[in-house]
């Protein structure tokens, strides 16, 4: 990161917003991640976006897909990951990537951001499902942080 100042919460929120949309596009169309990223950088005003975080999330989730899905799959209440709608799947993948690989981001922030995006983009009650799955996943992967 060329800039030494920390990104703002709003810049991170926008990075997650675009990363979720990019992951949705990747899983629905199988598009190339670099092409998706270039499209987002061209089509959107990225001035107030943490573009480094956007890049990390967009490329990191597919790179570590198996490990990311292993975080939430045990908590799907007898569903498989393939049965989830694409928005829910993208949000769970994104959040669990952050749980596993971005321990600098508090688990409560991860959950709140995913729930907020679910309310905006997901099915009517999907935010409740996502909240429940992520809360259980946080018990596993961020147990020490949750107890603190």
Secondary structure, DSSP 4 states (H G I P E B T S, - for coil): ----SPPPHHHHHHHHHHHHHHHHHHHHH---HHHHHHHHHHHS--TTS-HHHHHHHHHHHHHTHHHHHHHHGGGSSS--GGGS-HHHHHHHHHHHHHHHH-TTS-HHHHHHHHHHHHHHHS-TTHHHHHHHHHHHHHHHHTHHHHH-
